[in-house]
Amino acid sequence: MSAISRETLRRILRADKVSRKTTTWKASTDPDFIAKMHRVLALYDTPPTDGRVICVDEFGPLNLMPRKGKAWGPVRRPRRLRATYSRYGRVRHMLAALDLATGKLYYRKRWRKFLGLLEALRARWPREKRYVVLDNFSPHKHAKVRVWAADNDIERFFLPTYGSWLNWIEAEFAALR
């Protein structure tokens, strides 16, 4: 078996105009990251007996078309699209809730739709308290949502900044991507 250095490999690949896409990791800038993380993980490890733990997140835009995976490929400049480009047809956005007790997924859109999702979850289990794990997306913090949640025995657990990986629903979204 022969070994080559990383630098030698880099030069060979560069000479053949081959590059590798990489992904990045953002460290959380949330000063309360550890406390929030432990609070969410404790909720997963020992679910309260008086209610249900539900993970909520938003997903989209979901373009319903085949996607190529990340792989080695020739160096080139792909055509860039603005982040706000118009997406017509076959595009879906959703706010989803994952019931950790059953593994079922429920979904809606926007703050009014998010409030509708909470109302649907309240109707599904009328006598149980809800412990909802969610990120800091503005519909989750809307004044009407905040008041309704307080009036309907729903406790919200906000994830730390750049801590969406703590939300179990992210694994469900990975399959959709």
C-alpha positions as CSV (number, residue, x, y, z in Angstrom):
1,M,0.0,0.0,0.0
2,S,1.4,3.4,-0.9
3,A,0.5,6.6,0.8
4,I,0.3,10.1,-0.6
5,S,0.1,13.4,1.3
6,R,-3.0,15.6,1.3
7,E,-1.1,18.2,-0.6
8,T,-0.2,15.8,-3.3
9,L,-3.8,14.7,-3.6
10,R,-4.9,18.3,-3.7
11,R,-2.5,19.1,-6.6
12,I,-3.6,16.0,-8.6
13,L,-7.2,16.9,-8.2
14,R,-6.6,20.6,-9.0
15,A,-4.7,19.7,-12.1
16,D,-7.7,17.6,-13.3
17,K,-10.1,20.5,-12.3
18,V,-11.9,18.5,-9.7
19,S,-13.2,20.1,-6.5
20,R,-15.2,18.9,-3.5
21,K,-18.2,20.7,-2.0
22,T,-17.9,21.2,1.7
23,T,-20.5,22.0,4.3
24,T,-20.0,24.4,7.3
25,W,-20.8,24.2,10.9
26,K,-21.8,27.3,12.9
27,A,-21.0,27.3,16.6
28,S,-23.8,28.8,18.6
29,T,-23.5,32.4,19.7
30,D,-26.3,32.0,22.3
31,P,-25.0,32.9,25.8
32,D,-27.6,30.5,27.2
33,F,-26.8,27.6,24.9
34,I,-25.8,25.1,27.6
35,A,-28.8,25.8,29.7
36,K,-31.2,25.6,26.8
37,M,-29.6,22.5,25.5
38,H,-29.8,20.7,28.8
39,R,-33.4,21.8,29.2
40,V,-34.4,20.3,25.8
41,L,-32.3,17.1,26.3
42,A,-33.9,16.6,29.8
43,L,-37.3,16.9,28.2
44,Y,-36.4,14.1,25.7
45,D,-34.8,11.9,28.3
46,T,-37.6,12.2,30.9
47,P,-40.8,13.2,29.2
48,P,-43.3,14.8,31.6
49,T,-46.1,12.4,32.7
50,D,-48.7,15.1,32.5
51,G,-48.4,15.8,28.8
52,R,-46.8,15.3,25.4
53,V,-43.5,16.4,24.0
54,I,-43.9,17.8,20.5
55,C,-41.0,19.1,18.3
56,V,-41.9,21.9,15.9
57,D,-40.0,23.3,13.0
58,E,-40.5,24.9,9.6
59,F,-39.4,23.4,6.3
60,G,-39.2,25.0,2.9
61,P,-39.1,25.9,0.3
62,L,-39.3,22.2,-0.7
63,N,-38.9,21.9,-4.4
64,L,-40.5,18.6,-5.4
65,M,-37.9,17.6,-7.9
66,P,-35.0,15.2,-8.0
67,R,-31.8,16.5,-6.5
68,K,-28.2,15.4,-7.1
69,G,-26.1,14.4,-4.1
70,K,-22.9,15.9,-3.0
71,A,-20.0,14.3,-4.8
72,W,-16.7,14.9,-6.6
73,G,-17.1,16.8,-9.8
74,P,-15.4,19.1,-12.3
75,V,-14.7,22.7,-11.2
76,R,-17.2,25.0,-12.7
77,R,-19.3,28.0,-12.0
78,P,-23.0,27.0,-11.6
79,R,-25.6,29.5,-12.6
80,R,-26.5,31.4,-9.3
81,L,-30.1,32.2,-8.2
82,R,-30.9,35.0,-5.8
83,A,-32.2,33.7,-2.5
84,T,-35.5,35.5,-3.3
85,Y,-36.0,34.0,-6.8
86,S,-39.6,33.2,-7.7
87,R,-40.4,29.5,-7.3
88,Y,-43.4,28.5,-9.4
89,G,-45.2,25.2,-9.0
90,R,-44.2,22.1,-7.0
91,V,-42.9,24.2,-4.1
92,R,-44.1,23.7,-0.6
93,H,-43.5,25.4,2.7
94,M,-44.7,23.9,6.0
95,L,-44.5,24.2,9.8
96,A,-44.5,20.7,11.2
97,A,-44.9,19.1,14.6
98,L,-43.5,15.7,15.5
99,D,-45.3,13.9,18.4
100,L,-42.5,12.0,20.2
101,A,-44.9,9.6,21.8
102,T,-46.3,8.2,18.5
103,G,-43.8,9.4,15.9
104,K,-46.6,11.0,13.9
105,L,-46.0,14.2,11.9
106,Y,-48.5,17.1,11.6
107,Y,-48.0,20.3,9.5
108,R,-49.3,23.8,8.7
109,K,-47.8,27.2,7.4
110,R,-47.2,30.8,8.7
111,W,-48.2,32.2,12.2
112,R,-51.9,31.8,11.6
113,K,-51.3,28.3,10.3
114,F,-48.9,27.7,13.2
115,L,-51.6,28.7,15.6
116,G,-54.0,26.4,13.8
117,L,-51.4,23.6,14.2
118,L,-51.3,24.3,18.0
119,E,-55.1,24.3,18.1
120,A,-55.2,21.0,16.2
121,L,-52.7,19.5,18.6
122,R,-54.8,20.8,21.6
123,A,-57.9,19.2,20.1
124,R,-56.1,15.9,19.5
125,W,-55.1,15.6,23.2
126,P,-57.5,17.9,25.1
127,R,-56.6,16.8,28.6
128,E,-52.8,16.8,28.3
129,K,-50.3,19.6,28.6
130,R,-48.1,20.3,25.6
131,Y,-44.3,20.7,25.8
132,V,-43.4,22.2,22.5
133,V,-39.7,22.2,21.3
134,L,-39.2,24.9,18.6
135,D,-36.7,27.3,17.2
136,N,-36.8,31.1,17.3
137,F,-38.8,31.6,14.1
138,S,-40.9,34.7,14.3
139,P,-44.3,32.9,13.9
140,H,-43.5,30.9,17.1
141,K,-43.2,34.1,19.1
142,H,-46.1,36.1,17.6
143,A,-48.1,37.9,20.4
144,K,-51.3,36.0,19.6
145,V,-49.5,32.7,19.6
146,R,-47.8,33.6,22.9
147,V,-51.2,34.5,24.5
148,W,-53.0,31.5,23.1
149,A,-50.2,29.1,24.2
150,A,-50.3,30.5,27.8
151,D,-54.1,30.2,27.9
152,N,-54.1,26.6,26.6
153,D,-51.5,25.0,28.8
154,I,-48.7,24.9,26.1
155,E,-45.2,25.4,27.4
156,R,-42.7,26.4,24.7
157,F,-39.0,25.3,24.8
158,F,-37.0,27.5,22.5
159,L,-33.8,26.0,21.0
160,P,-30.5,28.0,21.3
161,T,-29.3,30.0,18.3
162,Y,-27.7,27.6,15.7
163,G,-29.0,24.7,17.8
164,S,-31.7,23.4,15.4
165,W,-29.8,20.0,15.4
166,L,-31.2,19.5,18.9
167,N,-34.8,19.3,17.4
168,W,-35.7,15.7,16.7
169,I,-38.0,16.7,13.8
170,E,-34.8,17.6,11.8
171,A,-34.3,13.9,11.2
172,E,-37.7,13.7,9.6
173,F,-36.9,16.6,7.3
174,A,-33.6,15.0,6.3
175,A,-35.6,12.2,4.6
176,L,-37.7,14.8,2.7
177,R,-34.7,16.6,1.4
